[in-house]
């Protein structure tokens, strides 16, 4: 099933402190973290973001601390995926581990504006800017990563496997 939402556009080197400021790291519930997502770089993000919306960013998204709070805050805010030119490796791993899909596609980032409606098909890697009608191709998710994301993250995926569920 494709992901579809409005694009929130950000620049390069958005670090984990910008995603969830360190002063909120004492929070543990995803909903509490979501209330502070992006607040230092986009004060209105939390009031504007809707379930399914998509973050689009330039290079090195999620750099900085290796804390898992950042992708948790993004996912809990309702964001369905993040598209960037590149991601910090630890952020990428943490995002997949909690079931937040990420796609790297320079051409899509260069051709999506804030507020555009974007549709993403993780299985094929297709990213369509419905506002402009242009489609871009990212690397499709391998089956094992699709299973982790669809399960809601690595912990849920592992629980399902251990219980014998498919």
C-alpha positions in Angstrom: 0.0 0.0 0.0 1.5 3.4 -1.0 2.3 6.1 1.6 0.8 9.5 0.8 1.1 12.9 2.4 2.1 16.5 2.3 5.8 17.2 2.1 7.7 19.1 4.9 11.0 20.2 3.4 14.2 20.7 5.4 17.8 21.4 4.5 21.1 19.6 5.1 22.6 18.2 8.3 19.4 18.1 10.3 20.8 16.5 13.5 19.0 14.5 16.1 19.0 17.6 18.5 17.0 19.5 15.8 14.6 16.5 15.4 14.1 16.1 19.2 15.8 18.7 21.4 18.0 17.2 24.1 16.0 18.9 26.8 13.2 16.5 26.1 15.2 13.3 26.3 13.8 12.5 29.7 10.5 11.7 27.9 9.9 8.1 27.0 6.4 7.8 25.6 6.3 8.2 21.8 3.3 10.6 22.0 5.3 12.9 24.4 8.3 12.9 22.1 6.1 13.7 19.1 4.8 16.9 20.8 8.4 18.3 20.6 9.4 16.9 17.1 11.3 19.5 15.0 10.3 22.3 17.4 13.6 24.2 17.3 13.8 24.4 13.5 10.1 24.4 12.7 8.0 25.6 15.6 4.7 25.0 13.8 5.5 21.4 12.6 3.6 19.6 15.3 0.4 21.7 14.8 0.6 21.2 11.0 1.7 17.6 10.5 -1.0 15.1 9.7 -0.8 11.3 9.7 0.9 10.1 6.5 2.8 13.3 5.9 6.4 13.0 4.6 9.6 14.7 5.6 11.9 15.6 2.7 15.5 16.7 3.4 18.8 17.3 1.8 22.0 15.5 2.9 23.0 13.8 6.1 19.6 13.8 7.8 19.7 12.4 11.3 23.4 13.2 12.0 24.6 13.7 15.5 23.7 11.6 18.5 22.8 7.9 18.0 19.7 8.3 20.2 16.6 6.4 19.0 14.4 9.2 20.3 14.7 11.1 17.0 13.1 8.5 14.7 10.5 7.6 17.4 9.5 11.3 17.6 9.1 11.5 13.8 7.1 8.3 13.5 4.9 9.2 16.5 4.2 12.6 15.0 2.4 10.8 12.1 5.1 11.1 9.5 4.9 8.0 7.2 8.4 8.2 5.8 11.5 10.4 5.3 13.0 11.1 1.9 16.5 12.6 1.8 19.6 12.7 -0.4 21.5 10.8 2.4 21.0 9.7 6.0 23.4 9.3 8.9 24.0 5.6 9.2 23.0 5.2 12.8 19.8 7.2 12.2 19.0 5.0 9.3 19.4 1.8 11.3 17.4 3.2 14.2 14.6 4.3 11.9 14.3 0.9 10.3 14.5 -0.8 13.8 11.4 1.2 14.9 9.6 0.8 11.6 10.1 4.3 10.1 10.8 3.9 6.4 13.5 6.0 4.8 14.3 6.5 1.1 17.4 8.1 -0.5 16.7 9.9 -3.8 18.5 13.1 -4.8 16.3 13.8 -7.8 13.1 13.5 -5.7 14.5 15.9 -3.1 15.5 18.4 -5.7 12.0 18.3 -7.3 9.7 18.2 -4.2 8.7 21.5 -2.6 7.2 22.1 0.8 3.5 21.5 0.7 3.6 19.2 -2.4 1.6 16.0 -2.1 3.9 13.0 -2.4 3.1 9.3 -2.8 5.7 6.6 -2.0 5.7 2.9 -2.9 8.3 1.2 -0.8 8.1 -2.1 -2.7 9.0 -0.5 -6.0 10.9 2.5 -4.8 8.6 4.9 -6.7 8.3 8.4 -5.4 5.6 10.4 -7.1 5.2 14.1 -6.6 1.4 14.3 -7.2 1.6 18.1 -7.3 3.9 18.1 -10.3 3.1 14.7 -11.8 6.8 13.7 -11.8 7.9 10.3 -10.6 11.4 9.4 -9.3 12.9 6.1 -8.4 14.7 5.2 -5.2 16.1 1.8 -4.4 13.3 -0.5 -3.4 13.3 -2.1 0.0 14.5 -5.7 0.1 11.9 -8.2 1.4 13.5 -8.5 4.9 13.4 -4.8 5.4 9.8 -4.5 4.1 8.9 -7.2 6.7 10.5 -5.2 9.5 8.9 -1.9 8.5 5.5 -3.6 7.9 5.6 -5.2 11.3 6.2 -1.9 13.0 9.9 -2.4 13.7 12.5 -5.0 14.6 11.1 -5.9 18.0 7.6 -6.5 16.6 9.0 -8.4 13.7 11.0 -10.6 16.0 8.0 -11.2 18.2 6.0 -12.4 15.2 8.7 -14.7 14.1 9.2 -16.2 17.5 5.4 -16.8 17.9 5.3 -18.5 14.5 3.0 -15.8 13.0 3.6 -14.9 9.4 
